[in-house]
Structure formats: C-alpha cells, structure tokens
Amino acid sequence: QVQLVESGGGLVQPGESLKLSCAASASIFRRYAMGWYRQAPGKQRELVTLINCGGNTVHADFVKGRFTISGDNAKNTVYLEMNSLKPEDTAVYYCLTKRCSNGNEYWGQGTQVTVSS
C-alpha cells in the first residue's frame, strides 16, 4: 500500500505558475509509473502527464510544453511544475502511482488549482 499526499494547489492569475508536490509513503521510483491527472467540474478525470514503467514521459496535448513532471528519489516526491496557467486549467489535480509488476494503482486525495483573474 502506497499513500500519496498532494500539496501546492491554490488560486493564481492567468499566466502565473504553480508547482504541485506529491509525497509518497514509500520508494516509488523505478518500480512504479507516476503521474498527474486532473478533474474539472462536470468533466471526467483526464491525464495531464505521466512517466510510464518504461521511463518515458507522456502528456496530454493541452500541456504543450507548459507543464513538467519531475521527481526527487531521496524525498519520494513527484512534482508538477505548471507555467502559463489558463482559466481552463482550473481543476482538482490528482497524483497517481502504479506498480509496474502488478498494476496496482494508488491515488492521492487531490489538490485544487484555480486560475482566475
């Protein structure tokens, strides 16, 4: 069982930046895929960006070079750096980790990101 705790959400203006963190209760690098999803009001949860079990980064088209996923192995923490934020980026952002050996998924509780002037 892996527990994930997101932080770093908040209210920002269009064009500003925000960095989300996802702290895992166990070492997740190399054995797990890890990534970020988001869910806007009235919409389905969607992929933002993900480092898969092959070590490759995939991301949604709307990222368009604005968002970057990274990790700190020593801290068991995954980050999502978001730049040039737009109102349509407003959503609850969820951290996901998926064990490569058996496919077990673990989700964080989500952190709210609101982009508004």
N, C-alpha and C positions, 0 to 999 in steps of 0.2 A: 504494500500500500504506500503510495506517494501522496503527500499532501502539498498543495500549491497555494501560495498566498500572493495575490497581486497587490500592487500599490502604485501610486504615482498619477492616478487619474485626477481630473479636475476640470475647471472651467477656464478656457482660453479663448482668445480672439482669433478670427481668421488670419492665417498667415503665420501664426506663432507655432512654437514647438512644445513637445511634451515627451517625457521619457517614462515608460512604464517598466516596472520590475516584477518579476515572478520568482519568488524564493521557494525552492523545493526542499522537502524534508529529508531527501536522500540524494546521493550522487546520481545524476541522470544523464550526464554526458557520455557519449559513445554507445551506451546501451539503449538509449531512448531517442525517439524523434521528439521534437519540441517545437511549439509554435504558438501563434496567436490567432484567435478568431474574434469576431465581433457580432453583436446583435443590436440592430436599431429597433425602435418601437414599431411594432406591426410588421416586422420583417423576420425572415429566417436567419439563423446564425450562419455566418459566412466566413470562409478562410480569409485571413489577412496575409500571413506569411508563415512558413514552416521550414524547418530543417529536417529533412527526412532521414530514414535509417541509413541511407547511402551517403549522408553528409551533404546532400545537395539542398540548396535553398530554392523554394518555390514561393511565389506570391501572386496575389490577385492583380488583375490589370489596373485596378484603381490605385495601387500603391505607386506605380510609375516613378520609382526612384525616390519617393518621399519618405518611405519607412524603411528602417533597417533593423534586422534581428541580430542579436549578439548574445554571447554568454560568458559567464565567469565561472570556470570549473571550480576554483577554490571556494567560491561562495555558493555553489549550487544554484546559481541565479541566471535567469534568462531576461533579456531586456528587449524592449521595443522602442526604438527612437523614432519619433514621428515629427516630421518637419512640414512646413507649408500646409498646416491643417486647414480644412474646409468645413463649413457647416454640415455637409453630408457625411463627415467622419464621426459625427455625434453618434455614440453607441455605448453599450457596455462591452468592454474588452475582456476576453477570457484567455487565460493561459491553458495550454494543453500539453501534456506529455504522454507518449505512447510507447510502451515497452516493445522493443523490436522483436524479442524472442517469442512473445505470445499475443501481442496485440492489445494488451490491457491498456485502457485509457484512463487518465486522471485529469480532472478539470479543477481549475481554481474557482473562486466564488464570483469573480468578475470585479471590474473597476470601471466606474462611469467616466466617460470622456465627453465633455460638452464643448462644442465650438460655436461661439455666438458673439456677436458684437453688442 
